[in-house]
């Protein structure tokens, strides 16, 4: 078993792909012609977005949409960078909302947290160790 995809259900797949490109410098690897599913270039494990319509088809009893929740959902996507402070500012300039400013952890890692316009939470962090 290995992790293949992290898929976030969103209102507007192309908008989420564009935001992640502007905020984090990630390029779009794939966008289906229906514009209801897309992936970012993130290495072996794909970070993907699917429309709420696809999500509702997969989970007919419903789910909590990130963008409709007043509080962030209990998960995050962690993006590793050598310059958390710069990445944090870039994300805010692109339209993210600050959840926690960059800070140093006792184990030496620097981390920050932002909430994206689609409601997803991103941790920006330096490599561990």
C-alpha positions in Angstrom: 0.0 0.0 0.0 1.2 3.5 -0.7 -0.4 7.0 -0.7 -1.3 7.9 -4.3 -3.5 10.9 -4.0 -4.8 13.5 -1.7 -8.1 14.9 -3.2 -9.8 18.0 -1.9 -13.4 18.6 -2.9 -13.8 22.2 -4.0 -16.4 24.6 -5.6 -14.1 25.5 -8.5 -11.3 23.1 -9.6 -9.6 25.5 -12.0 -9.6 28.3 -9.4 -8.0 26.0 -6.8 -5.3 24.9 -9.3 -4.6 28.6 -10.2 -4.5 29.6 -6.5 -2.0 26.9 -5.6 0.1 27.9 -8.6 0.1 31.6 -7.6 0.5 31.0 -3.8 2.9 28.1 -3.8 4.4 27.9 -7.2 2.9 24.5 -8.0 2.1 23.7 -11.7 -1.0 22.0 -13.0 -0.2 18.4 -14.1 -3.7 17.6 -15.3 -7.1 19.2 -15.7 -9.9 17.1 -17.1 -11.8 18.7 -19.9 -14.9 18.7 -17.7 -13.0 20.9 -15.3 -14.3 18.8 -12.4 -11.0 17.1 -11.6 -7.4 18.4 -11.7 -3.9 17.5 -10.3 -0.9 19.6 -9.3 2.7 18.6 -10.0 3.8 17.5 -6.5 6.0 14.5 -7.0 5.0 10.9 -6.4 1.8 11.6 -4.5 -0.6 13.8 -6.3 -2.4 16.7 -4.7 -5.7 16.8 -6.6 -9.0 18.7 -6.6 -12.4 17.4 -7.5 -15.7 19.3 -7.8 -18.3 19.1 -5.1 -20.5 17.4 -7.8 -18.0 14.6 -8.0 -17.7 14.4 -4.2 -21.5 14.2 -3.8 -21.5 11.4 -6.3 -18.8 9.5 -4.3 -20.4 10.2 -1.0 -24.2 10.3 -1.5 -24.8 10.9 2.2 -22.8 14.1 2.0 -19.7 15.6 3.6 -18.5 18.8 5.2 -17.2 21.1 2.4 -14.0 23.0 3.3 -15.3 26.2 2.0 -18.6 26.0 3.8 -17.1 25.3 7.2 -16.6 28.3 9.5 -13.6 26.6 11.1 -10.9 24.7 9.2 -11.5 21.0 8.9 -9.2 18.7 10.9 -6.7 18.0 8.2 -3.9 19.8 6.4 -1.7 19.6 3.4 2.0 20.2 4.3 4.2 21.8 1.7 8.0 21.7 2.4 10.1 24.7 1.7 13.4 26.1 2.8 11.9 29.7 3.3 8.7 29.5 5.2 8.5 33.2 5.9 8.7 34.1 2.2 6.2 31.3 1.2 3.8 32.5 3.9 3.9 36.1 2.6 3.4 34.8 -1.0 0.4 32.7 0.1 -1.2 35.7 1.9 -0.6 38.0 -1.2 -2.3 35.3 -3.3 -5.4 35.4 -1.1 -4.8 32.9 1.7 -5.8 33.8 5.3 -3.3 33.5 8.0 -4.0 30.9 10.7 -0.6 31.0 12.3 2.4 33.1 11.5 5.8 31.3 11.0 7.3 30.0 14.2 10.2 27.8 15.2 9.4 24.5 16.7 11.5 22.9 19.5 12.8 20.3 17.1 14.2 23.0 14.8 11.5 23.0 12.1 9.9 26.3 11.1 6.1 26.1 10.3 3.2 28.3 9.5 -0.5 27.7 8.6 -2.7 29.4 6.1 -6.3 28.8 4.9 -6.8 28.8 1.2 -9.8 30.4 -0.6 -11.2 26.9 -1.2 -11.2 26.3 2.6 -8.2 23.9 2.6 -5.5 24.3 5.2 -1.8 24.4 4.2 1.1 24.0 6.6 4.3 25.6 5.2 7.3 23.9 6.8 11.0 23.4 6.5 12.3 19.8 6.2 12.4 17.9 9.5 15.9 17.0 10.7 
